[in-house]
Amino acid sequence: MAVKPAMRVLGFMTGTSLDAVDMAVLETDGEEILGLGPAGEKKLDSAARALIERAIADALRLKAGDRTPASFAPAAAAIAAEHVTAGEAFMLQHRILPTDLDVIGLQGQTVLHAPPGPDRETGQTIQLIDASAVARGLGVPTVYDLRSDDVAAGGQGAPLAPVYHAALVRYSGLHAPTAVLNLGGVANVTLVRSDGELEAFDTGPANGMIDLLVQDRTGARFDEGGALARAGQVHERVLNAYLDHPYFRIRGPKSLDRFDFPLNRVVSLSLEDAAATLTAFAAETVWRGLQICSEIPLRLVICGGGRLNPALMDAIRERVHLPVMTAEDADWRGDSIEAEAFAFLAARAYLGLPISYPGTTGVPEPMTGGRIALP
């Protein structure tokens, strides 16, 4: 396989919010960001979302030795079809030919993330997508399944974005130590240390619990503008019960699934009070996570969908006592970072470079990963 000095990669990301397929083009040599190409999104089709939700429900019931649920194959096909439709329109809009791209990077849709831990010797992580269908549909070699090798080696399988966060910090000329906080369904923090080494782990739930609460009670997708949380009161007893979880007593590397913390503790609270309490929970776990980092960062740069929730952002600012920037403050593309990250990871995997590290996922040594599907 020829190693190129620079690659043009199209990255895809579908998050736990089941909102959209995000896309971004990245130019990279696998080490540094050489340029940012176009970016965009396609909202998920409601029928595809329904298939994914069925697969997630089945995944949550999986036990060791169970057969693969029948819902997985149609969900993987639907996710692939959404990627192909999104990619075709995106490439047409930006006049990108298949031959203009060296490789595509896919995350797929996470339906289960059960990392190894004190109560689970062997981890399991499942991202559904028919990568071969994407490679054929878009006519570009496609890198996928970037987590499995890490888990098989005893790692957490997440977070994988830290190596890209470090590249963004260098690209922007930010001095280390800098912390990058991604507020997705789960929050994860990357510390780019003053010596360039990386530390990373999931701090706790972020948007996931709040989204599930709002979806269960209202049918809306999320707490728009943090309005519900702002209208409610934090119930300290419930908050402290969540914070008493053993997850917060162990150091990283460590990772979570967005379903690891059930909503049963807020079931008796009003919608507004429940949203306020879960928002405080997310912010408090960010602060606690920063306390176990080996260095105090000069700043915290926040990316992910949660940066658009003013109630969550204010709650974090009140707790961390650090200069807080959004991705946009750092001149990053806040809506595209995860898609860019999977483009970067795909390039590194394609070139045989490490994508996970002892300090980020707990693997014994830096390692690459992934599979390649050819058109």
Helices and strands as residue ranges (DSSP letters): E 7-14, E 20-28, E 33-43, H 46-60, H 72-93, G 98-100, E 103-105, E 109-114, E 124-128, H 131-138, E 142-144, H 148-152, H 162-172, E 178-183, E 186-192, E 198-205, H 207-218, G 224-226, H 227-231, H 236-243, G 246-249, G 264-266, H 271-291, E 300-303, G 305-308, H 310-320, E 324-326, G 328-330, H 337-350, E 371-373
